[in-house]
Structure formats: C-alpha cells, structure tokens
C-alpha cells in the first residue's frame, strides 16, 4: 500500500489519468497510508495497527457494495 501511495502522491493536483472515481480512490488510499505513517511516528506500532484496522473496516463495506 505504501508503494502505491508513493506512486500517486505527486498526482494529487489532478494530473492523474483515469476517471474521477478512480482518482478519488487512489487519493483516499494515499491519505490512509499517510495517516498510518503519522500514527506510527506519533503513537508507535500499536497506534498504527489500530489506524490500519479502521481503514480496513471503512473500506470493506464499500468493496462489497461493488
């Protein structure tokens, strides 16, 4: 996930190819990784794991709707 986020970090200004939905999903994934990185830096591994779990919980229902 970190590698994918690094690939799109420079594309946040709208230069990313693809439809609006795909760009939004990529951006949201990038933000999730940054949030996990911040939690790791500020709160340690446990905090990062909790944030990661919340990201999965949030994404899972949307995945099943598609």
PyMOL commands that set and color helices and strands:
alter all, ss='L'
color gray80, all
select helices_A, chain A and resi 2-9+20-43+45-65
alter helices_A, ss='H'
color red, helices_A
deselect
rebuild
show_as cartoon
